[in-house]
Amino acid sequence: MRDLTMQWGDGPVLDSVNLTMEPGERLAVVGPSGAGKSTVLRLLAGLQLPTAGELHLFGQPQTYLRLDQTAPPDVRLVFQNPALLASLTVEENVGFLLRKAGRLSAAERRERVEACLEAVGLYDVADRYPGELSGGMQKRVSFARALIDDPASADQAMPLLLYDEPTAGLDPVACTRIEDLIVKTTTVARGCSVVVSHVRSTIERSAERVLMLYGGRFRWQGSVEEFRHTDNPYVEQFRTGSLRGPMQPAEH
């Protein structure tokens, strides 16, 4: 992102922000509700275009929405909700894009799908429907879908994986499983990742670098270790949940 601005109504959600990610990096974007974290994900996913400034993915300037691009960068979004298609089996959900592309036989698709399911700790579920799985298993299916690779694009750059509140509403044990899965999925896919989360354990376990967003600007960034100890007032208020600090509810 170079001097990137995203305007909604009278005020910018993102105000001339700059960000560079390194290959293989795991980044967490944090901040209060309404700070613009989901806007960051939508821009990176190619679902929105910035009002001003530049956005480059894998060196390619993004001037068209994802659906308008003939060769869009490899970006994969894992939703807060697993977002599985209930009328399709697990195999059909995970291998949806491979089936749509039509470049592989049914046996080859099955082999790739099962390998991705095994990578997230799921076995013998390919023929089941999402409604037959627990919520945690559905979540893992969504991670397997993010892992699937198309052999036709094997020579392209590593994928960018986006995780939108992946552990929201989960118990601590389930959180740990998903956090480990984020790291594993990013590593197996040989990609880099951006995690948006309010959950401190998710921030600290799944990321290497943390970015604090508030008031349309990146107020702080640093390593996870620095995030734990910095006295930056924005991070300190977020970390402690204090009502006192620079982040206050908007007045209407």
NUDREN-924882 format. One record per residue: residue in three letters; x, y, z of N, C-alpha, C in turn. Coordinates in steps of 0.02 Angstrom, whole numbers, plus 32768, in hexadecimal, padded with zeros to 4 digits. Layout:
% NUDREN-924882
ALAXYZXYZXYZ/...
% end
This chain:
% NUDREN-924882
MET802A7FC58000800080008000802D803E8000/ARG8020806B7FD1804780A87FCC801780E47FCF/ASP801A810A80067FEF8145800F7FA781337FFE/LEU7F9180F980167F4F80DF80047F1880FE802F/THR7EE38114800D7EA98131802F7E6A810D8019/MET7E3F80FF804A7DFD80E2803B7DC9810F805C/GLN7DA1812E80327D718160804A7D2A8143804B/TRP7D08814D80837CC1813D80887C9F817B80A4/GLY7C718199807E7C4E81D480977C7E820E80A0/ASP7C79823080DA7CA0826D80E67CE8826080FC/GLY7CF38227811C7D36821B81387D5681DC811C/PRO7D9981DA81197DBB819F80FF7DBD81678133/VAL7DB1812B811D7DBB80F081487E0580E1814D/LEU7E2980E981167E7280E481157E8C812580F8/ASP7EBC8144811A7ED2818781087F1C818880F7/SER7F2C818080B67F718183809D7F9F815480C4/VAL7F8B811480C87FB380E480EE7FE680C280C0/ASN801C80AB80DF8051808880BB8060804680DF/LEU8067801280B880757FD080D480997FA580A1/THR80CE7F8380B780F17F53808E80F67F1180B3/MET80E37EDA809280EA7E9880B081227E72808D/GLU81467E4B80B5817D7E23809A81637DDC8089/PRO81817DBB8058816D7D76804881707D498085/GLY813B7D22808F813A7CF380C781277D11810A/GLU81197D52810C810B7D73814B80C47D668163/ARG80BA7D6581A580787D5F81C280697DA081E9/LEU80377DC481D380277E0581EF7FE37E048210/ALA7FDC7E24824A7F9B7E2D826A7F897E778268/VAL7F4B7E8682537F327ECA82537EFF7ECF828B/VAL7F0B7EFC82BB7EE17F0182F57EC77F4882FD/GLY7E947F4F83267E767F9083337E2F7F878349/PRO7E0F7FBC83617DCA7FB783787D997FAA833F/SER7D5C7F9783507D287F8D831D7D1D7FCE82F7/GLY7D157FC782B57D098001828B7D4780278277/ALA7D83800C82887DC1802F82787DD58029822F/GLY7DB87FF8820B7DC97FEF81C57DF07FB081B6/LYS7DF37F8281E67E197F4481DB7DFC7F1A81A3/SER7DBA7F1481A07D9A7EED816B7DA47F0F8127/THR7DA97F5181277DB77F7580E97DFB7F6280CE/VAL7E2C7F5A80FB7E6F7F4480E67E6A7F0080C3/LEU7E447ED280E17E3D7E8F80C37E1A7E93807F/ARG7DE57EBC807B7DC07EC1803B7DEC7EDE8004/LEU7E167F0E80167E447F297FE47E777EF57FCE/LEU7E937ED07FFE7EC47E9D7FEC7EA57E647FC5/ALA7E647E577FD27E427E217FAE7E2B7E367F69/GLY7E337E767F587E1D7E8D7F177DD37E977F11/LEU7DB07E9E7F4A7D687EA97F4A7D577EF47F4A/GLN7D887F1E7F587D817F677F557DC07F847F37/LEU7DBA7FC07F1C7DF47FE57F047DFD80237F2E/PRO7E3A80387F3C7E4580747F647E2D80B27F41/THR7E1980E37F6A7E0381237F4E7E3F814A7F32/ALA7E7881447F537EB581657F3C7EF1813C7F52/GLY7F2B814A7F347F6681257F457F6E80E67F1D/GLU7F9D80BC7F307FAD80817F097FAB80427F34/LEU7F95800C7F157F977FCA7F347FB77F9A7F03/HIS7FEE7F7A7F1980107F487EF0800E7F057F14/LEU7FFC7ED07EF07FFF7E8C7F0A80307E647EDF/PHE80637E497EFF80977E247EDC80B57E4D7EA3/GLY80BA7E8F7EAF80D87EBB7E7D80A87ED47E48/GLN806A7EBB7E49803A7ECF7E16800D7F077E30/PRO80087F407E0D7FDB7F757E237F927F5E7E1D/GLN7F6B7F6A7E517F257F547E517EF87F8F7E3C/THR7EE37F8D7DFE7EB97FC37DE37E747FAB7DCE/TYR7E697F6A7DD47E287F4D7DC47E127F207DFE/LEU7DD07F1A7E067DB77EEB7E387DC97EA47E23/ARG7DCB7E787E537DE27E337E477DBB7E117E0E/LEU7D7A7E1A7E0C7D517DF97DD97D5E7E167D94/ASP7D7D7E517D8F7D8B7E707D4F7DD17E607D36/GLN7DF97E3D7D5E7E3E7E2E7D4B7E417DEC7D25/THR7E6B7DEB7CF27E747DAE7CCB7EA47D7D7CED/ALA7ED37D987D147F037D6E7D387F0B7D8A7D7E/PRO7ED87D837DA97EDD7DA17DEC7F127D7F7E17/PRO7F337DA47E437F637D857E727F417D507E9D/ASP7F6A7D237EB67F507CEB7EDF7F437D047F26/VAL7F057D177F337EF07D2F7F757EB77D037F8D/ARG7EBB7CEB7FCB7E8A7CBC7FE67E707CD78028/LEU7E2E7CDA802F7E0F7CF8806A7DEC7CC28093/VAL7DFE7CBD80D37DDC7C9181027DAE7CBC812D/PHE7D6D7CB281257D3B7CDB81467D357CC88190/GLN7D187CF781B67D077CE881FC7CD67CAE81FF/ASN7CA37CB081D47C767C7781CA7C967C498196/PRO7C947C07819E7CB57BDC816E7C9E7BE68126/ALA7C607BFF811C7C477C1080D97C4B7BD580A8/LEU7C367B9A80C17C347B5E80967BF07B5A8074/LEU7BF07B3D80397BB17B3480147B8F7AF4802D/ALA7B557AFC804C7B357AC5806F7B207A8C8040/SER7B137A9C80007AFB7A697FD27B337A417FB2/LEU7B717A537FC17BAA7A307FA57BCD7A087FDC/THR7BEC79D07FC97C1379A97FF97C5279CF800C/VAL7C7579B6803F7CB479D480537CE579D38019/GLU7CE8799B7FF57D1679977FBC7D0579CC7F88/GLU7CC579D67F7A7CB07A077F487CBD7A4E7F60/ASN7CB77A5B7FA17CC67A9D7FBC7D107AAC7FB7/VAL7D397A7E7FCE7D817A8A7FCE7D9D7A8E7F87/GLY7D847A647F5B7D9D7A627F167D747A897EE4/PHE7D4E7ABA7EFD7D1F7ADE7ED27D427AFF7E96/LEU7D777B237EA37D987B477E6D7DBB7B177E3D/LEU7DD57ADF7E567DF47AAD7E2A7DC07A8F7DFB/ARG7D867A827E167D507A667DED7D397A987DB9/LYS7D357AD87DCD7D207B0C7D9F7D527B157D67/ALA7D937B127D777DC77B1A7D447DC87ADF7D14/GLY7DB67AA37D2C7DB07A697D007DF17A4F7CE4/ARG7E297A5D7D067E6A7A477CEC7E807A047D08/LEU7E5D79EB7D3B7E7179AD7D5C7E3979797D56/SER7E4D793B7D587E1B79067D597DFC79027D9E/ALA7DC578DE7DA47DA478D77DE57DD378B77E18/ALA7DFA78857E027E2978637E307E6078937E47/GLU7E7878BD7E1A7EAD78EC7E2D7E9179217E5D/ARG7E5479387E517E3579687E7F7E2D79497EC4/ARG7E15790C7EC57E0B78E97F057E4C78E47F2C/GLU7E8278D27F097EC378CA7F2A7EDA790C7F48/ARG7ED379447F257EE879857F3E7EBC799B7F79/VAL7E7A798F7F747E4D79A17FAA7E5E797B7FE9/GLU7E6779397FE37E767911801F7EB87925803F/ALA7EE9793880167F29794E80327F20798E805A/CYS7EF579BC80427EE879FA80677EC079EC80A6/LEU7E9179BE80A37E6B79AD80DF7E98798D8114/GLU7EC5796280FF7EF37943812E7F217978814D/ALA7F3379AB81277F5F79DF81407F3F7A06817A/VAL7EFC7A08817B7ED97A2B81B27EBB79FA81E4/GLY7ED179BC81E17EBD798B82137E79796C8209/LEU7E61796981CB7E1F794B81BD7E29790E8191/TYR7E0778D881A37E0C7899817D7DC6787D8172/ASP7DBC785F81397D7D783B812A7D407868812F/VAL7D4778A7811B7D0D78D4811C7CFD78EF80D6/ALA7D2378DB80A47D1C78F780617CD578EF8045/ASP7CB478B780567C7278AA803A7C3878C38066/ARG7C4978E2809E7C1578FC80CA7C02794380B6/TYR7BC8795980CE7BB0799D80C17BBF79CA80FD/PRO7BC87A0B80F27BD87A3881297BAA7A318165/GLY7B697A2681597B397A20818F7B4579E481BB/GLU7B6C79B481A37B7C797981CA7BBA798181F5/LEU7BDA79BB81F27C1879C882167C0C79FA824F/SER7C3779F682817C347A2882B77C4D7A6B829D/GLY7C417A9F82C47C587AE182B07CA37AE582A9/GLY7CC77AC482D77D107AC482D37D297AA08295/MET7D087A6982837D1C7A4482477D0D7A6C8208/GLN7CD57A8F82087CC57ABA81CF7CFB7AF081C6/LYS7D117B0C81FE7D457B3F81FC7D847B2381DC/ARG7D967AE481EF7DD27AC581D37DCA7AB68189/VAL7D8D7AA681747D807A9C812C7D8E7ADD8106/SER7D7B7B1681247D877B5681037DD27B6380FD/PHE7DFA7B4B812D7E437B5281287E5E7B2580F1/ALA7E427AE880EC7E577ABB80B77E487AD98072/ARG7E0F7AFB806C7DFE7B1C802D7E327B51801C/ALA7E4B7B74804F7E7E7BA780437EC17B89802D/LEU7ECB7B49803D7F0A7B27802C7F0C7B0D7FE5/ILE7ED17B027FC77ECE7AE07F867EF67B067F52/ASP7F1B7AE37F287F437B047EF67F327AE97EB1/ASP7F357B177E817F277B077E3B7F6A7AFC7E19/PRO7F777AC07DFC7FB87AB47DDD7FC77AE47DA4/ALA7F947B027D877F9F7B317D507FBF7B727D68/SER7FB97B7F7DAA7FD67BBD7DC580107BAF7DF4/ALA80307B747DEC80647B5F7E1B80A17B8D7E18/ASP80AD7BAF7DDF80E87BD87DD880DD7C207DED/GLN80A17C307E0380937C747E1780AE7C807E5D/ALA80A87CC07E7380C27CD27EB4809C7CAE7EEB/MET80BA7CAC7F26809A7C8E7F6080577CB07F6D/PRO80277C8C7F897FE57CA97F957FE57CD97FD0/LEU7FB67D067FD07FA87D3180097F697D18802A/LEU7F6E7D0280697F357CE7808D7F1B7D1C80BE/LEU7EDA7D2780BC7EB97D5980E67E897D368115/TYR7E8F7D4581567E657D2681897E3D7D5C81AD/ASP7DFB7D5881A87DCF7D8A81C67DB27D708207/GLU7DCB7D88823F7DB47D7482827DAC7D278286/PRO7DE17D02827A7DDB7CB982757DC97C9682B6/THR7DD47CB682F07DC67C9483307D8E7CB68357/ALA7D6A7CE383387D347D06835B7D007CD58375/GLY7CEF7CDA83B57CBB7CB183D37CCF7C6A83E5/LEU7D0F7C5983DE7D267C1683ED7D417C128434/ASP7D3D7BD684537D597BCD84957DA57BCB8490/PRO7DC97BD384C97E127BD884C77E357B9D84A5/VAL7E1C7B6084B17E3C7B2584927E327B278447/ALA7DF67B3684317DE97B3B83E97E127B7383CA/CYS7E1B7BAA83EE7E457BE183D67E8C7BC983C9/THR7EA77BA383F77EEB7B8A83F07EF27B5F83B1/ARG7EC07B3383A67EC27B09836A7EC27B33832A/ILE7E977B6583287E927B8F82EC7ED17BB982E3/GLU7EEC7BD2831A7F297BFB83167F637BD282FA/ASP7F697B9483137F9D7B6882F87F907B5982AE/LEU7F507B54829D7F3D7B4582587F4E7B7F8229/ILE7F477BBD82427F597BF782197FA37BF48206/VAL7FCD7BE6823980147BE1822C80237BA881FC/LYS80047B6E820880107B3381DE7FF87B3F8197/THR7FBC7B5C81907FA17B67814D7FCD7B978125/THR7FE37BCC8146800E7BFD812480507BDC810F/THR806B7BB1813A80AA7B90812C80A27B5D80F4/VAL806D7B3480F880617B0080C580547B208080/ALA802F7B57808080207B798041805B7BA28028/ARG80907BA6805080CC7BCD803F80B87C15802E/GLY808D7C31805880737C74804B80827CA48083/CYS80647CDF807E80657D0F80B4801D7D1C80C9/SER80137D3681057FCE7D3B811E7FC27D7C8143/VAL7F837D9181417F6B7DCA81687F307DB28191/VAL7F357DBA81D37F017DA582017EE27DE48221/VAL7EA07DE9821D7E7C7E1D82417E5B7DFC827D/SER7E6A7E1482BA7E507DF482F67E4F7E248330/HIS7E1F7E18835E7E1D7E3A839E7E397E0E83D6/VAL7E457DCE83C77E587D9E83FA7EA47DA08403/ARG7EB97DB084417F017DBA844C7F2A7D7C843F/SER7F117D4284537F387D0484487F417CF883FD/THR7F0D7D0883D57F127CFF838D7F467D2E836F/ILE7F467D6B83877F777D9C836F7FBD7D84837E/GLU7FC87D6D83BB800C7D5C83D180247D1983B7/ARG7FF57CEA83AA800A7CA78395800D7CA08349/SER7FE57CC783247FE07CBB82DC80077CEE82B3/ALA80207D2382D280427D5882AC808B7D5F82C2/GLU80B17D80829880F67D9382A880FB7DDF82B3/ARG80D17E04828E80D17E4D8292808A7E64829E/VAL80827E9A82C480407EB582D5803B7EFD82BD/LEU80017F0E82A37FF37F51828A7FB57F6C82AC/MET7FBB7FA582CD7F837FC482F17F627FF982C4/LEU7F217FF082B77EFB801D828C7EC7804382B5/TYR7EC8808482AF7E9580AD82D17E9280F182AF/GLY7E55810A82A77E4C814C82897E6581528242/GLY7E64811A821E7E79811B81D87EC4811681CD/ARG7EEB811082047F33810E81FD7F5180D38224/PHE7F8B80BD820E7FB0808A82337FD780AD826B/ARG7FC080A382A97FDC80C882E1801B80A982FE/TRP8025806882F1805F8046830C8069800582E6/GLN80A67FF082DE80B47FAC82C480F57F9382E2/GLY80F87F5282EC81337F348309812A7EE9830F/SER815B7EC9832C81597E81833581267E6E836B/VAL81157E2E836E80E87E1683A281057E2383E7/GLU81467E1883EF81667E24842F81617E6E8442/GLU816B7E9A841281647EE28420811C7EF38430/PHE80ED7ED2841080A57EDD841C80947ECE8465/ARG80B57E9B848280A77E8884C780BE7EBD84F9/HIS80F17EE384E881117F0E851A81117F58850A/THR80FF7F6C84CD81037FB284BB80D67FDD84E7/ASP80ED801C84F380C3804B8517809F807B84E8/ASN809D806A84A7807580918478802E80968492/PRO801180D284987FD080D984B97F9780B48495/TYR7F9A80AF84537F66808B842E7F6A8040843D/VAL7FA6802584397FAF7FDD84467FA07FCD848F/GLU7FB77FF884BC7FAC7FEC85037F627FEB8515/GLN7F3B801984F77EF3801A85047ED27FDC84E7/PHE7EE67FC984AB7ECA7F8D848B7EDB7F4F84B3/ARG7F197F4B84C97F327F1084ED7F0F7F078530/THR7F017F3F85537EE57F3B85967E997F428597/GLY7E7C7F58855F7E337F62855E7E1D7F9E8587/SER7E497FCE85927E39800885BA7E0A80388595/LEU7DDE805985BC7DB3808C859F7DD780CF8597/ARG7E1080D485B67E38811185B27E708109857F/GLY7E75813A85547EA9813785217E94815C84E3/PRO7EBD815B84B07EAE818184737E7581668449/MET7E63812584537E2D8108842B7DEC810F8451/GLN7DC1813A84377D81814884577D48813F8425/PRO7D0A812F843D7CD28128840F7CC5816983E9/ALA7CB2816283AC7CA3819D83837C6681C0839D/GLU7C688202839C7C2F822983B27C0182378377/HIS7BC0823383837B8F823F834D7B64827B835F/
% end
